[in-house]
């Protein structure tokens, strides 16, 4: 039985990765900053309390292990968390990869993001070979994911660290405890809290397929390579809302704004976010990327890893069932057809 170290197992992606790894028979070690969440308490894993930015926490966690899945990261849009974002997602990546090499870890998967990909041209599809060129159209989190990936791949090229990168798209599916930005969008849709929208293209993928993609990359991936774990569809938000409407029986927001009208609203939301500390309802980066009409491709992960994402509708149905089970959605808020 191989010993597999996982960081970030209290998170949405990390908890599914840990559960699937346990089901495959790995002996698990989990590095957690807080007490384990219910989703990972019954996995028989060895729990290590610590932080990827603390070398003293990493040595005992990694000693004698076979492989590492570095899933942990800070994901927040708030400017007040800028230092925390970069020290965790960039410096923390450097520290744990160096510690893993020192411990003799033979296989490492680093969790990046499709936000670390660039724009191949307005309306064109980006893939793993598209260089990042969206610094001025990105949040601090998105910039940190790019720099984290760059750090990992530079360490492969320059120091021989046996690392490869997987790049999840926005995740859907059961177990969204936080909830994530995508999960909150579903809840706001069901509760009728979305006053309007503007069309922007998104790529969604099931968190369970993302977890499987991590393990496929661990077993089949080539060090030094990136694999985009995104869905098969790049949906305009209007089409996504139409699908949500079919699944929930709830009507989509009536007000659809042209992109030109959204820019001043986004500026106002950003200012309000800085004053209140709340997530901005409209992000400037989203408006900029809406104009670029970004889309993403998973052909490499399919061909080389056997990645096979399920239909988005299935993911939405399962996430809504989970929200119902958790009491986050009331049964009378859903009108099934």
C-alpha positions as CSV (number, residue, x, y, z in Angstrom):
1,X,0.0,0.0,0.0
2,X,1.5,3.3,-1.1
3,X,1.6,6.2,1.3
4,X,0.0,9.3,-0.2
5,X,0.3,12.8,1.4
6,X,-2.5,15.3,0.6
7,X,-2.7,18.9,1.6
8,X,-6.0,20.9,1.6
9,X,-8.2,17.9,2.3
10,X,-10.7,20.1,4.3
11,X,-11.5,21.9,1.1
12,X,-14.1,21.1,-1.6
13,X,-11.7,19.5,-4.1
14,X,-9.3,18.2,-1.5
15,X,-12.0,16.3,0.5
16,X,-13.2,14.5,-2.7
17,X,-9.5,13.7,-3.6
18,X,-8.9,12.2,-0.2
19,X,-12.0,10.1,-0.2
20,X,-11.4,8.7,-3.7
21,X,-7.7,8.0,-2.8
22,X,-8.9,6.1,0.3
23,X,-11.3,4.1,-1.8
24,X,-8.4,3.2,-4.1
25,X,-6.4,1.8,-1.2
26,X,-3.8,4.5,-0.5
27,X,-2.5,4.9,3.0
28,X,-3.3,8.6,3.6
29,X,-1.6,11.4,5.4
30,X,-3.5,14.7,5.6
31,X,-1.9,18.0,6.4
32,X,-4.6,20.3,7.9
33,X,-4.6,23.7,9.4
34,X,-7.8,23.0,11.4
35,X,-9.7,20.0,12.7
36,X,-10.7,17.6,10.0
37,X,-14.1,18.3,8.4
38,X,-16.8,15.5,8.6
39,X,-16.1,14.5,4.9
40,X,-12.6,13.2,5.8
41,X,-13.0,12.1,9.4
42,X,-13.8,8.5,8.6
43,X,-11.1,7.7,6.0
44,X,-8.6,6.2,8.4
45,X,-6.0,8.8,7.5
46,X,-3.2,9.9,9.6
47,X,-3.8,13.6,10.5
48,X,-1.0,16.1,10.7
49,X,-1.8,19.6,11.9
50,X,0.3,22.3,10.2
51,X,0.8,24.8,7.4
52,X,2.6,24.4,4.0
53,X,4.5,27.6,4.9
54,X,6.1,26.1,8.0
55,X,9.0,23.8,7.2
56,X,8.8,22.3,10.7
57,X,5.3,21.0,9.9
58,X,6.4,19.5,6.5
59,X,9.2,17.1,7.4
60,X,7.2,14.6,9.6
61,X,4.3,14.8,7.2
62,X,6.4,13.8,4.2
63,X,9.0,11.5,5.7
64,X,8.9,8.1,4.1
65,X,5.9,8.8,1.8
66,X,5.6,7.8,-1.8
67,X,3.6,10.6,-3.3
68,X,2.2,14.0,-2.7
69,X,-1.0,15.8,-3.9
70,X,-0.6,19.5,-3.1
71,X,-4.2,20.7,-3.2
72,X,-4.1,23.3,-0.5
73,X,-4.5,27.0,-1.4
74,X,-6.1,30.2,-0.4
75,X,-9.1,31.3,-2.6
76,X,-10.6,34.7,-1.8
77,X,-11.2,37.8,-3.8
78,X,-10.5,40.2,-1.0
79,X,-7.6,42.7,-1.3
80,X,-7.1,42.5,2.5
81,X,-6.0,38.9,2.0
82,X,-3.4,39.7,-0.6
83,X,-0.4,38.7,1.5
84,X,-2.1,35.5,2.7
85,X,-3.0,34.6,-0.9
86,X,0.6,34.9,-2.3
87,X,2.5,33.5,0.7
88,X,0.2,30.4,0.6
89,X,-0.3,29.8,-3.1
90,X,3.2,30.8,-4.2
91,X,5.7,30.6,-1.4
92,X,3.9,27.7,0.3
93,X,4.1,25.8,-3.0
94,X,7.8,26.4,-3.2
95,X,8.3,25.3,0.4
96,X,6.4,22.0,0.2
97,X,7.9,21.0,-3.1
98,X,11.4,21.6,-1.8
99,X,10.5,19.6,1.3
100,X,9.0,16.8,-0.8
101,X,12.2,16.6,-2.9
102,X,14.3,16.4,0.2
103,X,12.1,13.7,1.6
104,X,12.5,11.6,-1.6
105,X,8.9,11.8,-2.8
106,X,8.8,10.3,-6.2
107,X,5.4,11.6,-7.6
108,X,3.9,15.0,-7.0
109,X,0.7,16.6,-8.4
110,X,0.2,20.3,-7.8
111,X,-3.3,21.7,-8.1
112,X,-3.3,24.8,-10.3
113,X,-6.3,26.2,-12.1
114,X,-7.5,27.1,-15.6
115,X,-7.3,30.7,-14.5
116,X,-3.5,30.3,-14.9
117,X,-4.1,29.9,-18.7
118,X,-3.9,32.8,-21.0
119,X,-6.1,34.1,-23.8
120,X,-5.5,32.6,-27.2
121,X,-7.4,35.4,-28.8
122,X,-10.8,36.9,-28.3
123,X,-13.4,34.1,-28.7
124,X,-10.7,31.4,-29.2
125,X,-10.1,28.3,-27.1
126,X,-7.2,28.2,-24.7
127,X,-5.3,25.0,-23.7
128,X,-2.2,24.0,-21.6
129,X,0.1,25.6,-24.2
130,X,-1.5,29.0,-24.1
131,X,0.9,31.4,-22.2
132,X,-0.6,33.5,-19.4
133,X,-1.2,37.0,-20.7
134,X,-4.1,38.2,-18.4
135,X,-2.2,39.8,-15.5
136,X,-4.2,43.0,-15.8
137,X,-7.5,41.2,-16.1
138,X,-7.0,38.9,-13.1
139,X,-7.6,38.9,-9.4
140,X,-4.8,38.4,-6.9
141,X,-6.0,34.8,-6.5
142,X,-5.8,34.2,-10.2
143,X,-2.3,35.8,-10.4
144,X,-1.2,33.6,-7.5
145,X,-2.4,30.5,-9.2
146,X,-0.4,31.4,-12.3
147,X,2.7,32.1,-10.1
148,X,2.2,28.9,-8.2
149,X,2.1,26.8,-11.4
150,X,5.2,28.7,-12.7
151,X,7.0,28.0,-9.5
152,X,6.2,24.3,-9.7
153,X,7.3,23.9,-13.3
154,X,10.4,26.0,-12.8
155,X,11.4,23.7,-9.9
156,X,10.9,20.7,-12.2
157,X,13.1,22.2,-14.9
158,X,15.8,23.6,-12.7
159,X,15.8,21.4,-9.6
160,X,14.4,18.1,-10.8
161,X,11.4,18.1,-8.6
162,X,9.1,15.3,-10.0
163,X,6.0,17.5,-10.2
164,X,3.2,17.9,-12.7
165,X,0.2,20.3,-12.6
166,X,-3.5,19.8,-12.9
167,X,-5.8,22.7,-13.7
168,X,-9.4,22.4,-12.5
169,X,-12.2,24.6,-13.8
170,X,-15.0,25.9,-11.6
171,X,-16.4,22.9,-9.6
172,X,-19.9,21.7,-9.1
173,X,-21.3,18.7,-7.2
174,X,-22.1,17.5,-3.7
175,X,-20.1,18.6,-0.6
176,X,-19.8,22.3,-1.3
177,X,-19.7,23.2,2.4
178,X,-18.3,26.7,2.2
179,X,-20.0,27.2,-0.4
180,X,-17.7,28.2,-3.3
181,X,-18.5,31.0,-5.7
182,X,-20.1,28.5,-8.0
183,X,-22.2,27.0,-5.2
184,X,-23.3,30.4,-3.9
185,X,-24.4,31.3,-7.5
186,X,-26.7,28.3,-7.4
187,X,-28.2,29.2,-4.0
188,X,-28.8,32.8,-5.1
189,X,-30.4,31.6,-8.3
190,X,-32.8,29.3,-6.4
191,X,-33.6,31.9,-3.8
192,X,-34.3,34.6,-6.5
193,X,-31.6,36.8,-5.2
194,X,-30.0,37.6,-8.6
195,X,-31.4,40.9,-9.8
196,X,-29.8,40.6,-13.3
197,X,-26.9,39.2,-15.2
198,X,-24.6,39.8,-18.1
199,X,-23.3,37.1,-20.5
200,X,-19.9,35.7,-19.7
201,X,-18.6,32.3,-20.7
202,X,-17.8,29.8,-17.9
203,X,-16.4,26.3,-17.8
204,X,-17.8,24.0,-15.1
205,X,-16.8,20.5,-14.1
206,X,-17.9,18.0,-11.5
207,X,-15.7,18.0,-8.3
208,X,-15.8,14.2,-8.3
209,X,-14.3,14.1,-11.8
210,X,-11.7,16.7,-10.7
211,X,-10.8,14.3,-7.8
212,X,-10.5,11.4,-10.2
213,X,-8.4,13.6,-12.5
214,X,-5.9,14.2,-9.7
215,X,-5.5,10.4,-9.2
216,X,-5.3,9.8,-12.9
217,X,-2.5,12.4,-13.1
218,X,-0.7,10.8,-10.2
219,X,-0.8,7.5,-11.9
220,X,-0.4,8.4,-15.6
221,X,0.8,12.0,-15.8
222,X,4.2,13.2,-17.1
223,X,6.3,15.3,-14.8
224,X,6.7,18.9,-16.1
225,X,3.4,18.8,-17.9
226,X,0.0,20.6,-17.3
227,X,-3.4,19.0,-17.7
228,X,-6.6,21.0,-17.8
229,X,-9.4,19.3,-15.9
230,X,-12.3,21.2,-17.4
231,X,-15.7,20.3,-18.6
232,X,-16.8,19.6,-22.1
233,X,-18.9,22.7,-22.5
234,X,-18.0,26.4,-22.3
235,X,-21.4,27.8,-21.5
236,X,-22.6,31.4,-21.6
237,X,-24.2,32.3,-18.3
238,X,-27.5,32.7,-20.1
239,X,-27.3,29.0,-21.2
240,X,-26.2,27.9,-17.8
241,X,-29.1,29.7,-16.2
242,X,-31.5,28.0,-18.7
243,X,-30.1,24.7,-17.6
244,X,-30.5,25.6,-13.9
245,X,-34.0,26.6,-14.6
246,X,-34.7,23.2,-16.1
247,X,-33.3,21.5,-13.1
248,X,-34.9,23.6,-10.4
249,X,-38.0,24.9,-12.0
250,X,-37.0,28.4,-11.0
251,X,-37.0,31.2,-13.6
252,X,-33.8,32.9,-14.6
253,X,-33.2,36.5,-13.7
254,X,-35.2,38.8,-16.1
255,X,-32.7,41.6,-16.4
256,X,-29.9,41.0,-18.9
257,X,-27.4,43.9,-19.0
258,X,-25.2,44.7,-22.0
259,X,-21.5,44.5,-21.2
260,X,-20.9,48.2,-21.6
261,X,-23.4,48.9,-18.8
262,X,-21.8,46.5,-16.4
263,X,-18.4,48.2,-16.2
264,X,-19.4,51.1,-13.9
265,X,-21.4,48.6,-11.8
266,X,-18.4,46.4,-11.3
267,X,-16.3,49.5,-10.2
268,X,-19.0,50.3,-7.6
269,X,-19.1,46.7,-6.4
270,X,-15.3,46.6,-6.0
271,X,-15.3,49.8,-4.0
272,X,-18.2,48.4,-1.8
273,X,-16.3,45.2,-1.3
274,X,-13.2,47.0,0.0
275,X,-15.4,48.9,2.4
276,X,-17.5,46.0,3.7
277,X,-15.1,43.0,3.3
278,X,-17.8,41.1,1.4
279,X,-17.4,39.3,-1.9
280,X,-18.1,41.8,-4.7
281,X,-21.3,40.9,-6.5
282,X,-19.6,41.8,-9.8
283,X,-15.9,41.5,-10.2
284,X,-13.9,43.7,-12.6
285,X,-11.9,40.7,-13.7
286,X,-15.1,38.9,-14.7
287,X,-16.2,41.9,-16.9
288,X,-12.8,42.0,-18.6
289,X,-12.9,38.3,-19.3
290,X,-16.4,38.4,-20.5
291,X,-15.2,40.8,-23.2
292,X,-12.4,38.3,-24.2
293,X,-15.0,35.4,-24.4
294,X,-12.6,32.8,-22.9
295,X,-13.1,29.1,-23.4
296,X,-11.0,26.0,-22.5
297,X,-10.1,22.6,-23.8
298,X,-9.7,19.3,-22.1
299,X,-8.4,17.2,-25.0
300,X,-5.0,16.6,-23.5
301,X,-6.3,15.3,-20.2
302,X,-8.8,13.0,-22.0
303,X,-6.1,11.6,-24.4
304,X,-3.3,11.2,-21.9
305,X,-5.0,10.6,-18.6
306,X,-8.4,9.1,-19.5
307,X,-10.2,12.1,-18.0
308,X,-14.0,11.7,-18.6
309,X,-16.1,14.5,-17.1
310,X,-19.8,13.8,-16.6
311,X,-22.6,16.1,-18.0
312,X,-23.0,19.4,-16.1
313,X,-26.7,18.7,-15.6
314,X,-25.9,15.6,-13.5
315,X,-23.5,17.7,-11.4
316,X,-26.2,20.4,-10.8
317,X,-28.8,17.8,-9.9
318,X,-26.5,16.2,-7.4
319,X,-25.3,19.5,-5.9
320,X,-28.9,20.7,-5.4
321,X,-29.9,17.4,-3.8
322,X,-26.9,17.9,-1.4
323,X,-28.0,21.4,-0.6
324,X,-31.5,20.1,0.1
325,X,-30.1,17.5,2.4
326,X,-28.0,20.1,4.3
327,X,-31.0,22.4,4.7
328,X,-29.4,25.1,2.5
329,X,-32.3,24.9,0.1
330,X,-35.9,24.4,1.2
331,X,-38.0,21.8,-0.6
332,X,-40.6,24.5,-1.5
333,X,-37.9,26.5,-3.2
334,X,-37.5,23.8,-5.9
335,X,-40.2,23.1,-8.5
336,X,-39.3,19.9,-10.2
337,X,-40.7,19.1,-13.6
